[in-house]
Amino acid sequence: EQKAVKTTAFDLQMNPAQPSLSFHKLDKARDKNFWSVRVNRDIRVIVHRSDQSLLLCYTDHHDKAYAWAERRKLETHPKTGAAQIVEIRETVQEILIPTYTHSFSHTPQKGKPKRFPLAKTSSEELLRYGVPLEWIGTIQESDEDAILAVAEHLPAEAAEAVLELATGGKPRAASFVHGLDLPRETASVTLTLSQALEHPDAKRRFRILNNVEELEAALDSSWDKWTIFLHPEQKQGVEASYSGPTRVSGSAGTGKTIVALHRTVYLAKQNEDARVLLCTFSEPLANALRIKLRRLLVAQPRLSERIDIYGLDALAFRLYEPEQGTVHLVDIEELKTLINEASAQVKPHKFTPYFLLMEWIHVVDAWNLTTWEEYRDVSRLGRKTRLPAAQREILWSIFALVQKELLTKNQSTNAQIFTSLAKSFTKKNHKPYDHIVVDECQDLSVYHIRFFAALGGADANTLFFAGDLGQRIFQQPFSWKSLGVDIRGRSKTLRVNYRTSHQIRTYADRLLGSEVNDVDGNIENRKDTVSVFNGPNPEIKICLTEQKECEHVSQWLKQKIESGVNPQEIGLFVRSAKELERAKQAVEHAGLKYCCLDEDQKKAQGQITISTMHLAKGLEFKAVVVMACDDEVIPSQLRIETVGDEADLSDVYETERHLLYVACTRARDALLVTAVKPESEFLADMKQG
């Protein structure tokens, strides 16, 4: 069927007047420009046909295609000037409010009247946000239960604005009309369809194809893999010119990675001689970016020759080895052994092995401290345990032994490699890349930022970062500005969530504050984030025993499979490797197969993916189970017991919250969170409201 539609689409583009194409005018359609085109005996393509243009709008089996056309019209919004496909209000006899909308809303107290959040919002204001005229009365008359359901019938920009207004936010009204910045009080606009299609909001849903290759690329991709459409705010971030380093942020699911990909391609297109680097936190994430880039450049494969995509470590090795030789990297277990051996050689002290390891990673190694004087005077930003000079002296005697042993064995740490590269590129006039785009930047360490500052500098449009401070799970906070990357005044927060339902996002956001800020004072405001679709409420289940938890999860998994969700579209996450066995037992109890995710992050066809939360970064599933959220599991009791001082507890709790947030926001449509009594204190926060 898809192949037949594709052939018809090509025929329409090449010669829409050819006799073999069977056009049929839809007499029952309110929009008299809607026609059907016969694909085969049962498949039809709905087109909007005028003297100036031919727009392919919809394809389906005969009856469904005709029904779609009879309930829609293509029009230019009278206020914004954006082309919209509008569902005709008169034919919607009753908006059915889904059960999950009822369950999500607060149950009104007995005798308490329902709240109508937009009853006092003027028609003029709703028009300014792109709401179709025939839907304004319905929105003003909808209570808080119905608003979510009504929003699903609206064009995207109107739905986003309505949801934001209903939750107390202030949407940003689009005023662009065919290159003109029209005043807000403009009564109406009259545009041709081609002009209306130039509106940023119209470009979310309409694509003007310039050649056969673009059409082929579009029709070869399944709908969930299209990355050619950008939200106007995303497009602005992609195509803007920045005077120095910049960062695009936003909560999980707001399209930061898509923005990074498009920014990479945009920079390569702007300068045919430029070399562009797209870098991310790990090699598995880099592999995922390579796949997405191929989809994006299917019609322009030559561009990819000037784009390099690497994980951080792979990039460092590629740049380091040609100039300085083979890298002998010390792994974490060897490093622990070296620190413990050095600790045993120093006079008795109170420092735990965990504290020594964290002090090495986040202070000594990260900041490249090589002398006692440097360590004595360092501010230890991000390490809250206070250390008098006498204690620092003991610590330095331990770390000096570790550094000496690494030198003797000719071994290096990641921090030393990046620091060496930073020193090297600081001295060079010619750099290997003209533009650098970095995804998942929230977990970059001190030496990573220092390296990118040296590799890219502070020139215009050289450094572009994308990330979410709310997903920081590895690094302690530190100042980017002090290391040469100052993004103040050039940071932007995306606010539209495409991946996670309104209900799941709301529950997950309760784990974090309404604002997240970094050491340099840059603030990410998460209060006005809206999701573009709805779904059932997340389920939080507290069980009495692990066996009861296993049975509940297995039953939930079977229900999802029976409802049509494929096994590979389900993810199951636990806090650490210690809890993996509980996850495996639940899947086996459901009679299903699973694959345990490793560093390669390779999903298996027909199998449920099981993973620790740390490996969940960058993944997406239709349905997600987060298991074993017990007290002393998350937040990790081991981490709590090994902190050096009570002041460090806030960092532990913060990153553990972020970890649970990352796991929950991998879900698109359905989320189950389970625990065995006593449960994690974080679950009470998720259930509040």
Salt bridges, closest charged atoms under 4 A:
GLU1 OE2 - HIS61 NE2 3.71
ASP31 OD2 - HIS48 NE2 3.68
ASP42 OD2 - HIS61 ND1 2.67
ASP63 OD1 - HIS62 ND1 2.90
GLU75 OE1 - LYS73 NZ 3.45
GLU87 OE1 - HIS153 ND1 2.82
GLU124 OE2 - LYS79 NZ 2.59
GLU125 OE2 - LYS170 NZ 3.42
GLU134 OE2 - LYS73 NZ 2.79
ASP143 OD2 - LYS114 NZ 3.36
GLU144 OE1 - ARG115 NE 3.45
ASP145 OD2 - HIS102 ND1 3.84
GLU157 OE1 - ARG205 NH1 2.73
GLU160 OE2 - ARG204 NH1 2.63
GLU160 OE1 - HIS231 NE2 3.02
GLU164 OE1 - ARG495 NH1 2.59
GLU198 OE1 - LYS203 NZ 3.48
ASP201 OD2 - HIS199 ND1 3.97
ASP201 OD1 - ARG204 NE 3.04
GLU214 OE1 - ARG207 NH2 3.93
ASP220 OD1 - LYS6 NZ 2.53
GLU233 OE2 - ARG172 NH1 3.03
GLU233 OE2 - ARG495 NE 2.73
GLU239 OE2 - LYS235 NZ 2.88
GLU283 OE2 - ARG290 NH2 2.87
GLU305 OE2 - ARG302 NE 3.12
ASP308 OD1 - ARG275 NH2 3.23
GLU323 OE2 - LYS428 NZ 2.27
GLU333 OE2 - LYS336 NZ 3.60
GLU359 OE1 - ARG380 NH2 2.77
GLU359 OE1 - ARG383 NE 3.11
ASP377 OD1 - ARG376 NE 3.04
GLU440 OE1 - LYS617 NZ 3.85
ASP443 OD2 - LYS617 NZ 2.83
ASP468 OD1 - ARG526 NH1 2.79
ASP486 OD2 - ARG488 NH2 2.90
ASP509 OD2 - ARG505 NH1 3.14
ASP518 OD2 - ARG247 NH2 2.80
GLU524 OE1 - ARG526 NH1 3.84
ASP528 OD2 - ARG172 NH2 3.36
GLU539 OE2 - HIS552 NE2 2.62
GLU546 OE2 - ARG582 NH1 3.74
GLU549 OE1 - ARG582 NH2 2.79
GLU569 OE2 - LYS622 NZ 3.59
ASP630 OD2 - ARG582 NH1 2.83
ASP651 OD1 - LYS384 NZ 3.82
GLU654 OE1 - ARG472 NH2 3.33
GLU654 OE2 - HIS658 NE2 3.97
GLU656 OE2 - ARG575 NH2 2.79
GLU656 OE2 - ARG639 NH1 2.97
ASP669 OD1 - ARG668 NE 3.69
ASP685 OD2 - ARG657 NH2 2.59
